[in-house]
Amino acid sequence: MAPQPSQPDYATEFADDYDRFFGKPGISGTTVDALAALAGTGPVLELGIGTGRIALPLRARGIDVHGIDGSEAMLGRLRAKPAGAEVPVTLGDFSQVPVTGSFSLVYLAAGTFFELRDQESQARCFVNVARRLSPGGLFVFDSHVPEALARAAGGSEVVSEDEDHLVLCHRRVDPSAQRYRSHYVIHEDGRTRHLRVEFRYAGHGELDLMAGRAGLRLRERWGSWAGGPFTRDSAYHVSLYERP
């Protein structure tokens, strides 16, 4: 997950602590396993590469990973990690996919696709990804199910806790605009911070339509990164779009 230029405070404030608060090994490991199985011959491209939470474990498996991100702060954390400086990265708006070459897999994780703030930028991302996929290549990302998102909104979720810190998330959904706002309250070292980040959500039917107009087709839809079925009870899905 990596913020775009429209949300610089979020990127700057979270860069140093992102892995500590959000890098849950079980969730990250399952995502890495799934993407490694889909990578094919490579290279692969992560949109919103951020601190490299997903990209570096993929690289450690011998996969040629490239990345795009809109935050210098996040990329600074990536470059400071072992082997992080060796990952080819581009600073920019990932909806433009401002790179050259073709990729067997383009992916996002942790809801990053929906940091693109409107339908136009999301549709543009599909089009530009399609241009960079090799034949048979995949565009893969996860997404909240809007109905499940609405049901869960209004409550508070413990994102991370330890003896020295507590991170809470509270979501507010605006169905009239297809948007939701996540409020993060971080208490640490006697100090409390309040950060906000906004997302533009879309149902899987709308995503399929954008993909089709970009020349991609749905290959599979999972109910989780573990690859289970997408059902009426799924809170999120992972969509795999293929370039014919």
PyMOL commands that set and color helices and strands:
alter all, ss='L'
color gray80, all
select helices_A, chain A and resi 8-15+18-22+25-38+55-60+72-80+84-86+94-96+112-115+119-132+146-152+204-213
alter helices_A, ss='H'
color red, helices_A
select strands_A, chain A and resi 44-47+65-69+89-91+103-107+133-144+156-162+165-174+179-188+191-200+217-222+236-242
alter strands_A, ss='S'
color yellow, strands_A
deselect
rebuild
show_as cartoon
